[in-house]
Amino acid sequence: MALNPPTPFTARFEEKIVHNQRFVEFHFELQEPHRMPFKSGQYVSLKVNDAGVRRSYSISSSPSVDHGFEFLIDVTPGGIGTQFLNSLQFGQTVEGLGPLGQFVLGDQSESAIVLLATGSGIAPLKSMLLDLVEQREDQRPITLYWGMRYAADLFWLDDFQDIVEANTKVSFYPVISQPEPEWNLSTGHVTDLLEIHHFPQDAGYYICGSQATVQSIQQFLLAKSVQPQYIHHEKFF
């Protein structure tokens, strides 16, 4: 699959959505160039200080909107990128490079699509899901698993539920590892559900989360005889 080469850009900070104490969403409008075609699953690299230090952020918005981009961050580590983003004033311009990354949807040889995220790893998978149902009108079964420690940290639930209700081929399973008594949906880890749900051997598995999460799910799938070419993840690490 041909990917557009990364290009330097400037973008204007447009909107900030604080979902909860842990996750914050940022929206940017491109200034120069005015458009940045990208594939769902790709990311941008932003300059986060005057010394030229960069941080990478997966795009959560649909590739149909190429005049800007959105991404999500977990603010709890409080690193240099988080500090920079939290200091931005609306209308301020940032410098970046994009699109970047090889974590993109495969071809139609994959009989089903399985999206597996933990934490802020949901960002590129949201872009993929929007791409699949809105742009490609993909008719294959699509299943999204999203693992989180606490239910209070979840967000975008209405967005995903709307997609499920509008598309009979789409299923969504939020999975909580440390549930409160009132949580009545899936508990444990995403691999616990994979153990129960059965997918064809030629399904495509798209994984995003921490390095440990990606490795754990990858090892689980390989142990289930899923071939490596059907397992996809971004190589940030």
GICOR-V516335 format. One record per residue. RES is the residue in three letters. PHI is phi in radians with two decimals (none if undefined). PSI is psi in degrees with one decimal (999 if undefined). OMEGA is omega in whole degrees, 0 to 359 (NA if undefined). Layout:
# GICOR-V516335
res:RES phi:PHI psi:PSI omega:OMEGA
res:RES phi:PHI psi:PSI omega:OMEGA
This chain:
# GICOR-V516335
res:MET phi:none psi:125.2 omega:181
res:ALA phi:-1.30 psi:132.1 omega:179
res:LEU phi:-1.97 psi:144.0 omega:178
res:ASN phi:-1.21 psi:138.8 omega:179
res:PRO phi:-1.16 psi:146.5 omega:178
res:PRO phi:-1.15 psi:143.7 omega:183
res:THR phi:-2.33 psi:138.5 omega:173
res:PRO phi:-1.08 psi:143.8 omega:179
res:PHE phi:-2.55 psi:161.6 omega:167
res:THR phi:-2.09 psi:144.9 omega:183
res:ALA phi:-2.48 psi:148.8 omega:182
res:ARG phi:-1.72 psi:132.2 omega:178
res:PHE phi:-1.26 psi:120.1 omega:188
res:GLU phi:-1.92 psi:-39.1 omega:189
res:GLU phi:-2.70 psi:148.2 omega:178
res:LYS phi:-2.33 psi:126.0 omega:179
res:ILE phi:-2.07 psi:115.4 omega:177
res:VAL phi:-1.57 psi:104.9 omega:183
res:HIS phi:-1.30 psi:-40.2 omega:178
res:ASN phi:-2.90 psi:-169.0 omega:184
res:GLN phi:-1.18 psi:-15.2 omega:184
res:ARG phi:-1.85 psi:-37.1 omega:189
res:PHE phi:-2.06 psi:132.4 omega:181
res:VAL phi:-2.31 psi:139.1 omega:182
res:GLU phi:-1.91 psi:137.4 omega:181
res:PHE phi:-2.15 psi:136.9 omega:180
res:HIS phi:-2.06 psi:137.2 omega:180
res:PHE phi:-2.31 psi:146.2 omega:175
res:GLU phi:-1.95 psi:127.9 omega:182
res:LEU phi:-1.17 psi:140.6 omega:177
res:GLN phi:-1.86 psi:-53.2 omega:180
res:GLU phi:-2.55 psi:116.4 omega:351
res:PRO phi:-1.19 psi:171.8 omega:183
res:HIS phi:-1.42 psi:-13.4 omega:180
res:ARG phi:-2.42 psi:149.1 omega:178
res:MET phi:-2.44 psi:87.4 omega:177
res:PRO phi:-1.04 psi:134.3 omega:180
res:PHE phi:-2.54 psi:163.0 omega:176
res:LYS phi:-1.69 psi:142.8 omega:177
res:SER phi:-1.04 psi:135.5 omega:184
res:GLY phi:1.83 psi:-15.2 omega:181
res:GLN phi:-1.41 psi:174.5 omega:183
res:TYR phi:-2.40 psi:169.1 omega:174
res:VAL phi:-2.05 psi:155.1 omega:176
res:SER phi:-1.99 psi:120.1 omega:182
res:LEU phi:-1.85 psi:142.2 omega:171
res:LYS phi:-1.35 psi:122.1 omega:189
res:VAL phi:-1.99 psi:3.1 omega:170
res:ASN phi:-2.78 psi:172.7 omega:184
res:ASP phi:-1.21 psi:-18.5 omega:179
res:ALA phi:-1.39 psi:-4.5 omega:177
res:GLY phi:1.57 psi:10.8 omega:176
res:VAL phi:-1.11 psi:140.0 omega:183
res:ARG phi:-2.12 psi:151.8 omega:172
res:ARG phi:-2.32 psi:146.5 omega:184
res:SER phi:-1.79 psi:139.3 omega:182
res:TYR phi:-2.39 psi:123.2 omega:179
res:SER phi:-1.19 psi:138.0 omega:180
res:ILE phi:-1.36 psi:129.4 omega:180
res:SER phi:-1.75 psi:-13.2 omega:183
res:SER phi:-1.49 psi:165.8 omega:182
res:SER phi:-1.26 psi:142.0 omega:176
res:PRO phi:-1.15 psi:-9.5 omega:176
res:SER phi:-1.21 psi:-19.9 omega:179
res:VAL phi:-1.83 psi:88.0 omega:186
res:ASP phi:-1.73 psi:6.8 omega:177
res:HIS phi:-1.60 psi:4.6 omega:178
res:GLY phi:-2.95 psi:-175.3 omega:179
res:PHE phi:-2.72 psi:158.2 omega:177
res:GLU phi:-2.23 psi:149.4 omega:172
res:PHE phi:-2.60 psi:170.1 omega:187
res:LEU phi:-2.19 psi:142.0 omega:175
res:ILE phi:-2.30 psi:152.4 omega:169
res:ASP phi:-1.63 psi:113.0 omega:187
res:VAL phi:-1.45 psi:-8.8 omega:188
res:THR phi:-1.13 psi:-32.2 omega:177
res:PRO phi:-1.15 psi:-28.0 omega:176
res:GLY phi:1.14 psi:31.5 omega:182
res:GLY phi:-1.32 psi:-173.3 omega:185
res:ILE phi:-1.11 psi:-36.4 omega:178
res:GLY phi:-1.16 psi:-42.8 omega:178
res:THR phi:-1.09 psi:-43.2 omega:179
res:GLN phi:-1.07 psi:-42.5 omega:179
res:PHE phi:-1.10 psi:-49.1 omega:182
res:LEU phi:-1.11 psi:-40.8 omega:180
res:ASN phi:-1.20 psi:-20.0 omega:179
res:SER phi:-1.52 psi:-10.1 omega:184
res:LEU phi:-1.14 psi:141.5 omega:173
res:GLN phi:-1.76 psi:145.7 omega:179
res:PHE phi:-1.01 psi:133.2 omega:183
res:GLY phi:1.62 psi:-11.7 omega:179
res:GLN phi:-1.22 psi:148.8 omega:183
res:THR phi:-1.78 psi:138.5 omega:176
res:VAL phi:-2.05 psi:159.1 omega:177
res:GLU phi:-1.95 psi:141.0 omega:181
res:GLY phi:-2.71 psi:-176.7 omega:178
res:LEU phi:-2.42 psi:134.2 omega:180
res:GLY phi:-3.12 psi:170.9 omega:356
res:PRO phi:-1.41 psi:157.9 omega:182
res:LEU phi:-2.31 psi:156.6 omega:172
res:GLY phi:1.87 psi:150.9 omega:180
res:GLN phi:-1.86 psi:2.7 omega:184
res:PHE phi:-1.45 psi:82.2 omega:184
res:VAL phi:-2.30 psi:163.7 omega:181
res:LEU phi:-1.12 psi:141.0 omega:178
res:GLY phi:-1.41 psi:-162.3 omega:184
res:ASP phi:-1.64 psi:-175.8 omega:185
res:GLN phi:-1.28 psi:-1.4 omega:178
res:SER phi:-1.21 psi:-17.5 omega:176
res:GLU phi:-1.43 psi:119.1 omega:189
res:SER phi:-1.31 psi:-19.4 omega:177
res:ALA phi:-2.61 psi:159.9 omega:180
res:ILE phi:-2.05 psi:126.1 omega:179
res:VAL phi:-2.11 psi:113.8 omega:181
res:LEU phi:-1.77 psi:124.4 omega:187
res:LEU phi:-2.21 psi:113.7 omega:183
res:ALA phi:-2.27 psi:152.3 omega:164
res:THR phi:-2.27 psi:144.5 omega:177
res:GLY phi:0.96 psi:-135.5 omega:182
res:SER phi:-1.26 psi:-4.5 omega:174
res:GLY phi:-1.09 psi:-9.2 omega:176
res:ILE phi:-1.15 psi:-22.0 omega:188
res:ALA phi:-0.98 psi:-59.7 omega:181
res:PRO phi:-1.18 psi:-25.0 omega:180
res:LEU phi:-1.29 psi:-30.0 omega:172
res:LYS phi:-1.11 psi:-42.9 omega:178
res:SER phi:-1.06 psi:-43.2 omega:178
res:MET phi:-1.09 psi:-43.9 omega:181
res:LEU phi:-1.10 psi:-44.7 omega:178
res:LEU phi:-1.06 psi:-41.9 omega:179
res:ASP phi:-1.07 psi:-46.2 omega:183
res:LEU phi:-1.11 psi:-44.4 omega:188
res:VAL phi:-1.59 psi:-30.4 omega:185
res:GLU phi:-1.65 psi:-40.8 omega:185
res:GLN phi:-1.66 psi:-50.0 omega:184
res:ARG phi:-1.48 psi:-19.7 omega:185
res:GLU phi:0.85 psi:48.2 omega:184
res:ASP phi:-1.14 psi:134.4 omega:183
res:GLN phi:-1.76 psi:3.2 omega:178
res:ARG phi:-1.33 psi:155.5 omega:173
res:PRO phi:-1.07 psi:133.7 omega:180
res:ILE phi:-2.21 psi:124.4 omega:180
res:THR phi:-2.16 psi:128.3 omega:179
res:LEU phi:-1.96 psi:123.1 omega:173
res:TYR phi:-1.94 psi:135.1 omega:180
res:TRP phi:-2.35 psi:109.0 omega:181
res:GLY phi:-1.60 psi:135.6 omega:178
res:MET phi:-2.50 psi:153.0 omega:179
res:ARG phi:-1.26 psi:-47.5 omega:183
res:TYR phi:-2.13 psi:141.9 omega:180
res:ALA phi:-1.12 psi:-29.7 omega:181
res:ALA phi:-1.12 psi:-18.6 omega:181
res:ASP phi:-1.52 psi:-7.1 omega:180
res:LEU phi:-1.26 psi:154.9 omega:177
res:PHE phi:-2.77 psi:-179.1 omega:182
res:TRP phi:1.04 psi:12.9 omega:184
res:LEU phi:-1.12 psi:-40.7 omega:178
res:ASP phi:-1.11 psi:-38.9 omega:179
res:ASP phi:-1.07 psi:-46.7 omega:181
res:PHE phi:-1.19 psi:-36.9 omega:179
res:GLN phi:-1.15 psi:-38.2 omega:177
res:ASP phi:-1.07 psi:-41.0 omega:179
res:ILE phi:-1.13 psi:-43.1 omega:180
res:VAL phi:-1.08 psi:-44.0 omega:182
res:GLU phi:-1.17 psi:-27.9 omega:181
res:ALA phi:-1.59 psi:-10.1 omega:185
res:ASN phi:-2.39 psi:108.2 omega:185
res:THR phi:-1.17 psi:-17.4 omega:181
res:LYS phi:-1.49 psi:-6.3 omega:185
res:VAL phi:-1.80 psi:134.7 omega:175
res:SER phi:-2.20 psi:147.2 omega:182
res:PHE phi:-2.36 psi:129.6 omega:181
res:TYR phi:-2.29 psi:101.1 omega:168
res:PRO phi:-1.33 psi:136.1 omega:185
res:VAL phi:-2.20 psi:123.8 omega:184
res:ILE phi:-1.93 psi:127.4 omega:183
res:SER phi:-1.51 psi:-25.5 omega:177
res:GLN phi:-2.23 psi:74.4 omega:188
res:PRO phi:-1.33 psi:149.1 omega:168
res:GLU phi:-1.39 psi:161.8 omega:182
res:PRO phi:-0.98 psi:-30.4 omega:183
res:GLU phi:-1.41 psi:-9.4 omega:179
res:TRP phi:-1.28 psi:122.5 omega:185
res:ASN phi:-2.10 psi:16.2 omega:177
res:LEU phi:-1.85 psi:-154.9 omega:188
res:SER phi:-1.19 psi:141.1 omega:178
res:THR phi:-2.21 psi:160.7 omega:181
res:GLY phi:1.81 psi:-134.2 omega:181
res:HIS phi:-2.22 psi:164.0 omega:184
res:VAL phi:-1.07 psi:-31.1 omega:179
res:THR phi:-1.17 psi:-25.4 omega:176
res:ASP phi:-1.11 psi:-38.9 omega:178
res:LEU phi:-1.29 psi:-36.2 omega:177
res:LEU phi:-1.08 psi:-32.0 omega:178
res:GLU phi:-1.13 psi:-32.9 omega:182
res:ILE phi:-1.52 psi:-44.2 omega:183
res:HIS phi:-1.46 psi:139.5 omega:183
res:HIS phi:-1.96 psi:127.8 omega:180
res:PHE phi:-2.07 psi:154.3 omega:176
res:PRO phi:-1.09 psi:153.3 omega:183
res:GLN phi:-1.09 psi:-23.4 omega:182
res:ASP phi:-1.75 psi:21.5 omega:172
res:ALA phi:-1.26 psi:151.5 omega:176
res:GLY phi:-1.68 psi:128.4 omega:181
res:TYR phi:-1.90 psi:123.0 omega:183
res:TYR phi:-2.06 psi:115.3 omega:191
res:ILE phi:-2.03 psi:134.3 omega:174
res:CYS phi:-2.55 psi:130.5 omega:179
res:GLY phi:3.02 psi:-157.2 omega:178
res:SER phi:-1.17 psi:164.2 omega:179
res:GLN phi:-1.00 psi:-42.2 omega:180
res:ALA phi:-1.12 psi:-39.7 omega:179
res:THR phi:-1.12 psi:-47.4 omega:181
res:VAL phi:-1.04 psi:-46.3 omega:181
res:GLN phi:-1.13 psi:-40.1 omega:181
res:SER phi:-1.12 psi:-47.2 omega:180
res:ILE phi:-1.17 psi:-40.1 omega:179
res:GLN phi:-1.05 psi:-45.9 omega:179
res:GLN phi:-1.11 psi:-38.9 omega:178
res:PHE phi:-1.06 psi:-46.8 omega:182
res:LEU phi:-1.16 psi:-41.4 omega:179
res:LEU phi:-1.09 psi:-37.9 omega:178
res:ALA phi:-1.16 psi:-22.6 omega:177
res:LYS phi:-1.59 psi:12.3 omega:176
res:SER phi:1.25 psi:21.9 omega:171
res:VAL phi:-1.30 psi:129.7 omega:182
res:GLN phi:-1.27 psi:144.0 omega:185
res:PRO phi:-0.95 psi:-32.2 omega:183
res:GLN phi:-1.18 psi:-13.9 omega:179
res:TYR phi:-1.71 psi:2.7 omega:181
res:ILE phi:-1.94 psi:120.7 omega:186
res:HIS phi:-2.16 psi:138.5 omega:173
res:HIS phi:-2.76 psi:157.4 omega:179
res:GLU phi:-1.38 psi:139.7 omega:182
res:LYS phi:-1.70 psi:62.3 omega:175
res:PHE phi:-1.19 psi:-28.1 omega:194
res:PHE phi:-1.62 psi:999 omega:NA
